[in-house]
Amino acid sequence: MAALTPQQLAGYLQRVGHSQPSRPCNLHTLAALHTQHLRRIPFENLSLRFTTGHDSSTELQSIYSKLVDSPRGGYCFEQNGLFGAALRSLGFEVLDVAARVVKPTIDALEMGAHDHHMLLVHLDNRLWLADVGFGGSSIALPLLLHDQAESYVAPPRDCTAADAYRAEDRPALEGLPLQRMHGYRLRLGVPYALEEPKLAAASTQPFFASQVGFYLQRRSTSDAGRWVDQYFFRLDQFLPDDYELMNRGLVDNPSSYFNNNLLIALQTEEGRLTIENDHFRQWRDGEAAPHTETRLEGEEQLKGVLREHFGIEI
């Protein structure tokens, strides 16, 4: 996978409001860049709604021109494509992976095809999940996946993402939104189809071991704190052509929710801002409902909100 040139890296750091780190490959730099990226580069699918022929690409130069030079936002293939390239240019070891997003239905939860791009970062014998491209549900900080020194893969089930940081990690996270990570955790599991009772008896077979992966879970603020699966992934590397196929499948699917709804999100120091179709909402951390909600009356008002709150000109 590609990295940014020195000139592009300088432009990216300026875009996210971060100075050139003196010691780039450490947890503080990774976490600070993760936070700043989410606060400066909006998640948005405006290209799928307002651009004739679409301008969304998984090619790094196109992503950089859109998210840094324009400046605009983007969705997972663009967001994590750019973030991963920036991390590589700083010397981080980055693995590009993909997830199956969990979709709620009337009777159950279901998973679709691989259609979400995220990153795994290997740092100091630990593996971290980094994801700046999951919209309003994006994790605020990298999430610990594996600690080689402690000999475990994924923290214990009842351990939130915030609890999984070592005591010595805390100084590196000072001033960053660590409290938001109490709302996330990981669980080991297999795809839903393999959890059926008839298959459970065979779960010790080698095939099942190869299917084990991770569910990112988010604590519901409106359903008695229930933990809800967000997406499922394994430690399989994906390549640029894989993401191009995923992106084309998303863009060319006229019936997908993502293609038929306007979705915009930006994290802030207080919480997050979101637009879903004609509803502009401002959220504070921990609230089950937005503290302000505005119905957008027409395209001109939408453009004004995009300009004032998200820094986007269309």
QUIFENMO-V92281 format. One record per residue. N is the residue number from 1. SS is DSSP state (alpha for helix, beta for strand, coil for the rest). PSI is psi in degrees with one decimal (none if undefined). D_FIRST is the distance of its C-alpha to the first C-alpha in Angstrom with 1 decimal. Layout:
BEGIN
n=N ss=SS psi=PSI d_first=D_FIRST
n=N ss=SS psi=PSI d_first=D_FIRST
END
This chain:
BEGIN
n=1 ss=coil psi=153.3 d_first=0.0
n=2 ss=coil psi=160.0 d_first=3.8
n=3 ss=coil psi=165.9 d_first=6.9
n=4 ss=coil psi=150.3 d_first=10.4
n=5 ss=coil psi=163.0 d_first=13.1
n=6 ss=alpha psi=-39.7 d_first=16.2
n=7 ss=alpha psi=-41.6 d_first=18.1
n=8 ss=alpha psi=-39.9 d_first=15.6
n=9 ss=alpha psi=-42.9 d_first=15.5
n=10 ss=alpha psi=-40.4 d_first=19.3
n=11 ss=alpha psi=-39.5 d_first=19.5
n=12 ss=alpha psi=-46.9 d_first=17.4
n=13 ss=alpha psi=-37.8 d_first=19.6
n=14 ss=alpha psi=-40.0 d_first=22.6
n=15 ss=alpha psi=-40.0 d_first=21.7
n=16 ss=alpha psi=0.9 d_first=21.6
n=17 ss=coil psi=39.2 d_first=24.5
n=18 ss=coil psi=134.4 d_first=23.2
n=19 ss=coil psi=163.9 d_first=24.1
n=20 ss=coil psi=117.2 d_first=22.0
n=21 ss=coil psi=139.8 d_first=22.2
n=22 ss=coil psi=-32.2 d_first=24.2
n=23 ss=coil psi=86.3 d_first=22.7
n=24 ss=coil psi=-39.8 d_first=19.2
n=25 ss=coil psi=74.4 d_first=18.1
n=26 ss=coil psi=171.1 d_first=20.8
n=27 ss=alpha psi=-37.9 d_first=21.7
n=28 ss=alpha psi=-46.5 d_first=23.5
n=29 ss=alpha psi=-45.1 d_first=20.7
n=30 ss=alpha psi=-48.3 d_first=18.3
n=31 ss=alpha psi=-40.4 d_first=21.2
n=32 ss=alpha psi=-42.0 d_first=22.5
n=33 ss=alpha psi=-38.7 d_first=19.3
n=34 ss=alpha psi=-46.9 d_first=19.0
n=35 ss=alpha psi=-48.0 d_first=22.6
n=36 ss=alpha psi=-38.7 d_first=22.6
n=37 ss=alpha psi=-45.9 d_first=19.7
n=38 ss=alpha psi=-26.8 d_first=21.8
n=39 ss=alpha psi=-15.0 d_first=24.9
n=40 ss=alpha psi=-26.8 d_first=23.7
n=41 ss=coil psi=106.2 d_first=21.3
n=42 ss=coil psi=147.6 d_first=23.1
n=43 ss=beta psi=129.7 d_first=22.0
n=44 ss=beta psi=150.8 d_first=23.5
n=45 ss=coil psi=34.6 d_first=23.7
n=46 ss=alpha psi=-32.8 d_first=26.0
n=47 ss=alpha psi=-30.8 d_first=24.2
n=48 ss=alpha psi=-13.5 d_first=25.3
n=49 ss=alpha psi=-32.7 d_first=28.9
n=50 ss=alpha psi=-6.3 d_first=29.7
n=51 ss=coil psi=121.2 d_first=27.6
n=52 ss=coil psi=123.4 d_first=28.9
n=53 ss=coil psi=-5.0 d_first=26.2
n=54 ss=coil psi=149.4 d_first=23.7
n=55 ss=coil psi=23.2 d_first=21.1
n=56 ss=coil psi=126.5 d_first=18.3
n=57 ss=coil psi=153.4 d_first=15.0
n=58 ss=coil psi=4.8 d_first=11.4
n=59 ss=coil psi=131.8 d_first=10.5
n=60 ss=alpha psi=-42.2 d_first=9.5
n=61 ss=alpha psi=-38.9 d_first=12.7
n=62 ss=alpha psi=-41.1 d_first=14.8
n=63 ss=alpha psi=-45.8 d_first=13.8
n=64 ss=alpha psi=-43.6 d_first=14.5
n=65 ss=alpha psi=-38.6 d_first=17.8
n=66 ss=alpha psi=-50.9 d_first=18.9
n=67 ss=alpha psi=-26.3 d_first=18.3
n=68 ss=alpha psi=-51.4 d_first=18.9
n=69 ss=alpha psi=-33.5 d_first=21.1
n=70 ss=coil psi=-52.6 d_first=23.1
n=71 ss=coil psi=142.9 d_first=23.1
n=72 ss=coil psi=-168.2 d_first=22.6
n=73 ss=coil psi=-163.0 d_first=21.0
n=74 ss=beta psi=-174.0 d_first=19.0
n=75 ss=coil psi=-166.9 d_first=18.3
n=76 ss=alpha psi=-42.2 d_first=15.7
n=77 ss=alpha psi=-33.4 d_first=12.9
n=78 ss=alpha psi=-47.2 d_first=13.4
n=79 ss=alpha psi=-54.3 d_first=14.4
n=80 ss=alpha psi=-23.2 d_first=11.8
n=81 ss=alpha psi=-44.2 d_first=9.0
n=82 ss=alpha psi=-45.8 d_first=10.8
n=83 ss=alpha psi=-42.8 d_first=11.8
n=84 ss=alpha psi=-40.6 d_first=8.6
n=85 ss=alpha psi=-39.3 d_first=7.6
n=86 ss=alpha psi=-43.3 d_first=11.2
n=87 ss=alpha psi=-42.3 d_first=11.3
n=88 ss=alpha psi=-40.3 d_first=8.8
n=89 ss=alpha psi=-20.2 d_first=11.0
n=90 ss=coil psi=-5.2 d_first=13.9
n=91 ss=coil psi=3.4 d_first=13.1
n=92 ss=coil psi=148.4 d_first=12.4
n=93 ss=beta psi=116.2 d_first=11.0
n=94 ss=beta psi=134.2 d_first=8.9
n=95 ss=beta psi=126.3 d_first=8.7
n=96 ss=beta psi=126.5 d_first=8.1
n=97 ss=beta psi=177.9 d_first=11.5
n=98 ss=beta psi=152.7 d_first=14.1
n=99 ss=beta psi=157.8 d_first=17.8
n=100 ss=beta psi=115.8 d_first=21.1
n=101 ss=beta psi=136.5 d_first=23.0
n=102 ss=beta psi=127.8 d_first=26.6
n=103 ss=beta psi=122.6 d_first=29.1
n=104 ss=beta psi=136.9 d_first=32.8
n=105 ss=coil psi=-176.7 d_first=35.4
n=106 ss=coil psi=-41.8 d_first=39.2
n=107 ss=coil psi=-18.3 d_first=39.7
n=108 ss=coil psi=-173.8 d_first=36.5
n=109 ss=beta psi=138.8 d_first=32.8
n=110 ss=beta psi=155.7 d_first=30.5
n=111 ss=beta psi=143.3 d_first=26.8
n=112 ss=beta psi=-155.4 d_first=25.2
n=113 ss=beta psi=169.3 d_first=22.1
n=114 ss=beta psi=117.8 d_first=18.6
n=115 ss=beta psi=19.2 d_first=18.1
n=116 ss=beta psi=129.7 d_first=16.7
n=117 ss=beta psi=124.9 d_first=13.1
n=118 ss=beta psi=-179.3 d_first=13.2
n=119 ss=beta psi=147.1 d_first=11.7
n=120 ss=beta psi=132.6 d_first=13.0
n=121 ss=beta psi=123.7 d_first=13.5
n=122 ss=beta psi=120.9 d_first=15.2
n=123 ss=beta psi=121.0 d_first=17.9
n=124 ss=coil psi=48.5 d_first=21.2
n=125 ss=coil psi=20.8 d_first=21.4
n=126 ss=beta psi=151.5 d_first=20.8
n=127 ss=beta psi=128.8 d_first=18.2
n=128 ss=beta psi=138.0 d_first=18.0
n=129 ss=beta psi=125.3 d_first=17.2
n=130 ss=beta psi=132.8 d_first=16.0
n=131 ss=coil psi=105.2 d_first=16.5
n=132 ss=coil psi=17.7 d_first=17.5
n=133 ss=coil psi=27.4 d_first=17.5
n=134 ss=coil psi=29.9 d_first=20.6
n=135 ss=alpha psi=-141.7 d_first=23.2
n=136 ss=alpha psi=-11.5 d_first=26.5
n=137 ss=alpha psi=9.7 d_first=25.7
n=138 ss=coil psi=139.4 d_first=22.6
n=139 ss=coil psi=139.5 d_first=23.0
n=140 ss=coil psi=-29.3 d_first=24.1
n=141 ss=coil psi=160.5 d_first=22.6
n=142 ss=coil psi=145.9 d_first=20.1
n=143 ss=beta psi=128.0 d_first=21.9
n=144 ss=beta psi=126.5 d_first=22.5
n=145 ss=beta psi=-39.3 d_first=21.6
n=146 ss=beta psi=132.0 d_first=22.5
n=147 ss=beta psi=105.7 d_first=24.6
n=148 ss=coil psi=-37.9 d_first=24.8
n=149 ss=coil psi=-35.2 d_first=27.9
n=150 ss=coil psi=-4.6 d_first=29.7
n=151 ss=coil psi=43.6 d_first=28.8
n=152 ss=beta psi=153.0 d_first=28.0
n=153 ss=beta psi=114.3 d_first=25.3
n=154 ss=coil psi=134.8 d_first=25.6
n=155 ss=coil psi=163.6 d_first=28.6
n=156 ss=coil psi=154.7 d_first=32.0
n=157 ss=coil psi=-37.9 d_first=32.6
n=158 ss=coil psi=11.1 d_first=35.0
n=159 ss=coil psi=120.3 d_first=32.8
n=160 ss=coil psi=166.9 d_first=31.1
n=161 ss=coil psi=-34.8 d_first=27.8
n=162 ss=coil psi=-35.5 d_first=29.9
n=163 ss=coil psi=-19.1 d_first=32.0
n=164 ss=coil psi=-12.8 d_first=29.1
n=165 ss=coil psi=139.7 d_first=28.5
n=166 ss=coil psi=160.8 d_first=30.4
n=167 ss=alpha psi=-37.2 d_first=33.3
n=168 ss=alpha psi=-11.2 d_first=31.6
n=169 ss=alpha psi=-24.2 d_first=28.7
n=170 ss=alpha psi=-43.9 d_first=31.1
n=171 ss=alpha psi=-36.0 d_first=31.5
n=172 ss=alpha psi=-20.7 d_first=27.8
n=173 ss=alpha psi=5.3 d_first=28.0
n=174 ss=coil psi=132.5 d_first=31.2
n=175 ss=coil psi=-3.0 d_first=31.4
n=176 ss=coil psi=159.4 d_first=28.5
n=177 ss=coil psi=61.0 d_first=29.3
n=178 ss=alpha psi=-33.4 d_first=29.6
n=179 ss=alpha psi=-26.6 d_first=32.5
n=180 ss=alpha psi=-21.8 d_first=30.3
n=181 ss=alpha psi=-8.2 d_first=28.6
n=182 ss=alpha psi=-16.0 d_first=31.9
n=183 ss=alpha psi=8.3 d_first=31.2
n=184 ss=beta psi=153.2 d_first=28.3
n=185 ss=beta psi=168.6 d_first=27.9
n=186 ss=beta psi=149.1 d_first=26.2
n=187 ss=beta psi=142.5 d_first=28.0
n=188 ss=beta psi=145.5 d_first=27.3
n=189 ss=beta psi=-177.4 d_first=28.1
n=190 ss=coil psi=164.1 d_first=27.6
n=191 ss=coil psi=149.6 d_first=27.3
n=192 ss=alpha psi=-40.0 d_first=30.5
n=193 ss=alpha psi=-29.3 d_first=31.7
n=194 ss=alpha psi=-3.9 d_first=31.9
n=195 ss=alpha psi=1.1 d_first=33.9
n=196 ss=coil psi=144.7 d_first=36.9
n=197 ss=alpha psi=-38.7 d_first=40.1
n=198 ss=alpha psi=-24.7 d_first=40.5
n=199 ss=alpha psi=-16.1 d_first=37.2
n=200 ss=alpha psi=-35.1 d_first=37.6
n=201 ss=coil psi=-24.8 d_first=39.9
n=202 ss=coil psi=12.0 d_first=37.3
n=203 ss=coil psi=-10.5 d_first=34.7
n=204 ss=coil psi=-5.5 d_first=35.2
n=205 ss=coil psi=153.2 d_first=34.0
n=206 ss=alpha psi=-34.9 d_first=30.8
n=207 ss=alpha psi=-43.3 d_first=29.3
n=208 ss=alpha psi=-36.4 d_first=29.6
n=209 ss=alpha psi=-35.9 d_first=28.0
n=210 ss=alpha psi=-16.0 d_first=24.9
n=211 ss=alpha psi=-5.5 d_first=25.0
n=212 ss=coil psi=135.6 d_first=25.3
n=213 ss=beta psi=-152.0 d_first=22.8
n=214 ss=beta psi=138.7 d_first=23.2
n=215 ss=beta psi=125.9 d_first=24.8
n=216 ss=beta psi=126.5 d_first=24.2
n=217 ss=beta psi=147.7 d_first=27.8
n=218 ss=beta psi=135.9 d_first=29.4
n=219 ss=beta psi=126.5 d_first=33.0
n=220 ss=coil psi=135.5 d_first=35.1
n=221 ss=coil psi=-5.1 d_first=37.2
n=222 ss=coil psi=0.9 d_first=39.6
n=223 ss=coil psi=58.4 d_first=40.2
n=224 ss=coil psi=33.7 d_first=41.8
n=225 ss=coil psi=20.3 d_first=38.5
n=226 ss=coil psi=142.1 d_first=37.3
n=227 ss=beta psi=129.2 d_first=33.8
n=228 ss=beta psi=129.6 d_first=31.8
n=229 ss=beta psi=134.7 d_first=28.7
n=230 ss=beta psi=-49.0 d_first=25.8
n=231 ss=beta psi=162.9 d_first=23.1
n=232 ss=beta psi=136.0 d_first=22.3
n=233 ss=beta psi=157.6 d_first=19.2
n=234 ss=coil psi=174.8 d_first=18.5
n=235 ss=coil psi=49.4 d_first=16.1
n=236 ss=coil psi=132.0 d_first=14.3
n=237 ss=coil psi=138.0 d_first=10.5
n=238 ss=coil psi=150.3 d_first=9.5
n=239 ss=coil psi=165.6 d_first=7.3
n=240 ss=alpha psi=-41.2 d_first=7.1
n=241 ss=alpha psi=-33.0 d_first=10.6
n=242 ss=alpha psi=-45.2 d_first=11.8
n=243 ss=alpha psi=-33.2 d_first=11.4
n=244 ss=alpha psi=-42.1 d_first=13.0
n=245 ss=alpha psi=-42.4 d_first=15.8
n=246 ss=alpha psi=-43.9 d_first=16.3
n=247 ss=alpha psi=-44.2 d_first=16.6
n=248 ss=alpha psi=-37.8 d_first=18.9
n=249 ss=alpha psi=-37.0 d_first=20.9
n=250 ss=alpha psi=-48.2 d_first=21.4
n=251 ss=alpha psi=-37.7 d_first=22.3
n=252 ss=coil psi=0.7 d_first=24.6
n=253 ss=coil psi=101.9 d_first=26.4
n=254 ss=coil psi=-14.2 d_first=29.6
n=255 ss=coil psi=-0.3 d_first=30.9
n=256 ss=coil psi=148.5 d_first=28.1
n=257 ss=alpha psi=-41.3 d_first=29.1
n=258 ss=alpha psi=-32.2 d_first=26.0
n=259 ss=alpha psi=-12.7 d_first=27.0
n=260 ss=alpha psi=6.7 d_first=30.6
n=261 ss=coil psi=138.2 d_first=30.6
n=262 ss=coil psi=122.2 d_first=29.7
n=263 ss=beta psi=121.0 d_first=27.7
n=264 ss=beta psi=140.1 d_first=27.0
n=265 ss=beta psi=147.9 d_first=26.6
n=266 ss=beta psi=127.8 d_first=26.4
n=267 ss=beta psi=148.9 d_first=27.1
n=268 ss=coil psi=175.4 d_first=29.9
n=269 ss=coil psi=-31.8 d_first=31.7
n=270 ss=coil psi=-25.2 d_first=34.4
n=271 ss=beta psi=-111.0 d_first=32.4
n=272 ss=beta psi=159.4 d_first=30.6
n=273 ss=beta psi=139.6 d_first=31.4
n=274 ss=beta psi=149.9 d_first=30.9
n=275 ss=beta psi=126.5 d_first=31.9
n=276 ss=beta psi=106.7 d_first=32.4
n=277 ss=coil psi=-112.8 d_first=34.0
n=278 ss=coil psi=21.0 d_first=37.1
n=279 ss=beta psi=117.7 d_first=37.2
n=280 ss=beta psi=122.3 d_first=36.0
n=281 ss=beta psi=144.0 d_first=36.1
n=282 ss=beta psi=126.3 d_first=35.9
n=283 ss=beta psi=145.1 d_first=35.4
n=284 ss=beta psi=152.6 d_first=36.3
n=285 ss=coil psi=133.4 d_first=34.9
n=286 ss=coil psi=-5.3 d_first=36.6
n=287 ss=coil psi=138.7 d_first=38.5
n=288 ss=coil psi=-19.5 d_first=38.9
n=289 ss=coil psi=154.0 d_first=39.5
n=290 ss=coil psi=147.9 d_first=38.6
n=291 ss=coil psi=-17.7 d_first=41.1
n=292 ss=beta psi=145.1 d_first=41.1
n=293 ss=beta psi=130.4 d_first=40.5
n=294 ss=beta psi=132.0 d_first=41.1
n=295 ss=beta psi=120.5 d_first=41.5
n=296 ss=coil psi=121.4 d_first=40.0
n=297 ss=coil psi=85.9 d_first=42.5
n=298 ss=coil psi=168.8 d_first=40.9
n=299 ss=alpha psi=-33.7 d_first=38.0
n=300 ss=alpha psi=-39.6 d_first=39.4
n=301 ss=alpha psi=-39.0 d_first=39.5
n=302 ss=alpha psi=-47.1 d_first=36.0
n=303 ss=alpha psi=-37.5 d_first=34.9
n=304 ss=alpha psi=-42.3 d_first=36.9
n=305 ss=alpha psi=-41.6 d_first=35.4
n=306 ss=alpha psi=-42.3 d_first=31.8
n=307 ss=alpha psi=-46.9 d_first=32.8
n=308 ss=alpha psi=-40.7 d_first=34.7
n=309 ss=alpha psi=-26.0 d_first=32.8
n=310 ss=alpha psi=-7.0 d_first=29.1
n=311 ss=coil psi=28.7 d_first=29.0
n=312 ss=coil psi=131.9 d_first=28.1
n=313 ss=coil psi=126.5 d_first=30.0
n=314 ss=coil psi=none d_first=30.2
END
